């Protein structure tokens, strides 16, 4: 049995978003050797999109993996099915229906391709390269425009029987509550704890408090960033927006903890820049709603992956998932 030269292990990680697609060649330490991006929404046909990917990526493979010893391709994408290698009914992509994406990629590139959704990919990346190294039980929560999640139990990602497990952002935290702008569900975590949800809360709260600094901004400029800026200046209303958001997060986290008993919940995404304004009420309400046997055991940890490019090593981790 020959020894594997880890220094030469390279995988291709691809993160497909509704507007942009990022890609990069990643080594076994999670370091991005080369990267690039193309516009996702420019291509009406998925075959044209894959052709564009190939034209942009193949020169990188030639340069950084000249012997064609690429270990494989990992893809994070909306509504990606891990088992089938398909993108299914993705609402923010132009390619409708069920798209056999992994099969098309393998045919074009000549390497095996695995895929899952972006939050699952982030969880794998965190376990291999980030703050969850050495952990076998944790939950990854991504707080951005939406709320994504990935659940690691016993060192393995939970996919469920159909490949779509782990949609914790769509769990109901307030029955009959705020209507989600996309799904139509009422009271989901995403409707409150995402950047979009925070903006909705801020607009509601500032209308009730005319003296709030938030009222200095036009409607279209109210977002999680402006709320944070006002909180830093001591605006009670902005601080209350994060406290309320943290309460909803903490109550949801308590349920998640009692479901899978993780060692930690890892937080990732632009919303966590709010820091303790969000973290303290989240921790408080999580602990308050836990059974005594769970209290004081679960850490809330910020991601160690670079926010701008985290999805690239996360997607590449799919290639090595079964070799960890």
N, C-alpha and C positions, 0 to 999 in steps of 0.2 A: 504494500500500500504506500503510495507516494505522498509526501507531505504537501499541503496546499500552501502556496505562497500568498498570504493574505494581502501583501502590499500590491499585488497585481489584480485583486478582485475588484471588479468594476460593474456597477449596475446602472441602468438608465431609469431615472425617475421622472414621471410626467404628471403634472397637476392640471387637470382640465377645469377651467371655470367658465361661466357663461359668456364672459367677454374676452378674457385672455387665457392662454395656456402657457404654463412655464415648464421647462424641462432642464435636466442636467445630468451629467455623469457623476456618479457618487462612488467613493471608495468605502471599504469596510468600516472606516472610522466615522462615516457620515459626512465627510468633507466633500464639498462640491468642486470637482476638478474643472468643469466647464459648464456654462449654462446659457440659456437663451429663452426666447418667447415668441409666440405668434398670436395673431388674433383668432379667437375661436369663432366668433360670430360672423367672420368674413366668408365662411365656407358653408354653402347651402347643403352640399353633399358630403357625407362623412368620408367618402373615398378621396375627395379633393383635399380635405383636411389632413388625412393621413399622408397623402403625397407631399403636402407642404411640410409636415413634420419630418418626413424622411429627408427632404432636400436640406432642411436646416440642421438635422441631427447627424446624418451620416458623416459629414466632414469632421464632426467632433469625435465620432467613433473611430474614424480613420486616424485621427491624431493621438487620441488618448488610449485607444485600445487597438493598435495597428494589427495585432495578431488575431483580431476578431474573437478575443476571449471574454467578451461581455457575458456576464452571468445570466442576464435576462432583463426584462422590462417590467417595471411596476407602474401602475396607473391609478391615480386617485381621480374620481369623476363623480358627478351627481348621479344618484340612482344607479350606481354600478353594482352588479350582482357578482360577488366573489366566485360563486360556484359555476355560473354559466359564462362568465367573461363577457357579460352584456351590459349595455346601458339601457335602462328600461323606463320609458315614459318620463324622461327628464324635462321638467317644466321650463328650465332656463337654457336649453340647448335647441338649436334649429333642427336637429335630427330627431324626428318623432318615432314613436313606436319602440320596438325592441331592436337594438343595434348590436350585431355580433362583433363588438369592437376588438376584443383580444384576438379573435381569429383573423381579423383583417390586419391587425398589427403584426402578428406572427408571419402572415403571408408576405407582407411588405418588407419587414426587417430581417426575417430569418432567425429570430430569437423568440423563446417562449415569453408569454406575456400574462401577467396576473393583474387583477384590478379589484378595487373596492372603493367605497366612498371616501371623501377627503378626510373626514373626522376619524375613521378607522385607520387610514394611512398615518395620520398624525399620531395616533396612539402607538402604532408599531414603531414609528420613528422615535418617539419619546422613550420607549422601552429599550430600543437598541442604541440610541445615540444621545438621549437627553436625560432629564431629571428622574426618569423612572428606571434607569439602569439598575438591575438587580432586583427590581420588584416583579412579583408574579401576579399580584392582584391590585389593580387600580382602575380608575375611571378617568378618561380624558374628556374634558368639556371644552369645546371651542366656542368662545363668545365673540361673535362678529356680527355681520348683517343678520345672521340667523344664529341658532344654537345647535351645534353638532355634538356628537359624542361617540366614543369608542370604549368598549368594556373589555378589559383584560382579566381573565380568571384562570388561575392555575398556569399562568405563563402563555396562554393562548387567547387570541381575539375571539370574542363571541360573535358568530355570524348568524346563528339561528338556522332553522331548517331550510329557509329560502334565500339566505344571504343578506337579509335586510335588518337584522337585529340591531338594537342599540340606538333607536331614534328617541332618545330621552328628551330632546328638545320639544317633542310634540306630546309629551305626557301632560295631563291636565293638572294644573296646580290651583286653579280656582274655577270649580264647576260653574258653568253659566257666565263666565267672566268675559274678558275682552275677546272680541272676534278677531281671529287671525286673518291678515290681509290676503293670504294665498290659499290656505287650506279650508278656511271657513269654520274651523273648530273654535270652540269658545273656552278661553281660559288656559291655553297651553303655556308652557314655560317660555317658549320662544317669543310669545306675544308680549312678555314682560321683561325678560332678561337679555334679549339681544340688543344690539345697538339701535335697531329699528324700534323695539319695544321701549327702550329708555327714552328715545325721542318722543314717543307718544305720551309716556308718563310725564315728561318734562312740560310738554305743551298743555297737558291737563292741569298740572300743578300750578304753572305760572299764571294760568287764567284765574286761579283761586286766590293768588297772592300778587296783587298789582305792584307791590314794592320790590318784588324779586328782580335781581340782576338779569334773569333770563328774559325779562320783558324788554331789555335793551336790544335784543336781537330780532331780526325779521323771522317770520315763520320758517322759511326755508333754511335758515342757518341754525336752527335748534337741532342739535345732535349730541351724542355722548361726549364729544370733545368740548363743545361749548358748555355743557353741564359741568364737566370736570373743571374747566377754567373758572366758572362761577363758584364752584365748591371751594377751590383753592383760595378764592378771595373772601371766603367766609359767608357766602350767601346761604341762608338757612333752607331755602326752597330747593336749591341744587343739592345740598347735602341730604335733604329728605328724599329726593329722587333716588339717590344711590342707596339710602337706608331701606327704602321700600323695595327697590330691586333686589338688594341683598337678602331681604326677608323672604321674598319669593324664591330666590336661589337656595337659601338655606333650608327652607321647608322641603323643597324638591330634593336637595342633597340628602336630607335625613331619610327619605324614602329610598333613594338609591343605595345608601349605606346599608339599610336594613335588608335590602334585596341581595346584595352580593358581598357585603362585608369587606370592602377594599382597604388596603393599607393607606392609600392616599387618593385624593381627587386632584388631578392636575388641570390647571386652568391655562387656556391659551387664547390669544386673539386680542384685537384692539381694545375691547371693553375693559380688560384687566389693567390697563394703564391708569384706571381710577384708583388702584392700590387699596389702601385701608378704608377709603370711603365706601368701597364695595365689600372688601374682604372681611372687615370686622363684623358688620351685620350679618353677612353670610354665615360666618363661623358661629356667631351667637345663636342664630335661629336654627342652624343645623343641630348644634348640641342640645338646644332646648327641646327639640322634637324627637330626639333619639331615645330609645330604650336605654336604661342604665348600663347594660352589658356592652353597648357600642360607644358610650361617651368617652371622650378623651383619647380615642384610639386612631382616629382618622385625620391625617394631615391634609391641609389645603396647600398645594404647592404650585408656584408659577412655573410655566414651561421654560426650559433652557434652550429651546430651538429658536433660531432667528425667525422672527415673524414673517419677514418678507419672503423667505425662501424655504420655510419649514416643510412645506408640502412636497418638495423635491426629494429630500432624504427620506421623508415619510413614505412616499410612494416606492422609492427604491428598496425600502425595508421589506416590502412584499416579496421581493426576489429571494431574500435570505430568511424569510419567516420560519421556514421548517428546518433551518440549519442553525438556529440560535443556540 
